[in-house]
Amino acid sequence: MIGRVALYAANTVIDRLDWRECIRPYDKPKTLFYYDPPYFHTEDYGFDFVIKQYELLTDAARSIKGKWKPPCTNRNSARDVG
C-alpha cells in the first residue's frame, strides 16, 4: 500500500496560485484538485474572498476534467453554493 502511495505522490504537484490560475494548466482527467478557500463568514482573515468567489469556484469545479475535493468541514459550505 505504501509503495502505491509513494508512486502516486512522486507525480504530485503542490502549487500556491489563485484558483483561477491553477485550473487551466493542470486540468487533466487524472488530476485531483484539493481546494481550501477561506471559510464562510471569516472576512476578518484578511482575504478578499466574497460569496461570488465561492460560486465561481463551485461552477469551475463542476466543469473540470479532473476530480476535486473540498475541505472536510461543515463550516466551509462552498460545495453547497450555486
Secondary structure by P-SEA (a helix, b strand, c coil): caaaaaaaaccbbbbbccccccccccccccbbbbbbccccccccccccccaaaaaaaaaaaacccbbbbccccccccccccc
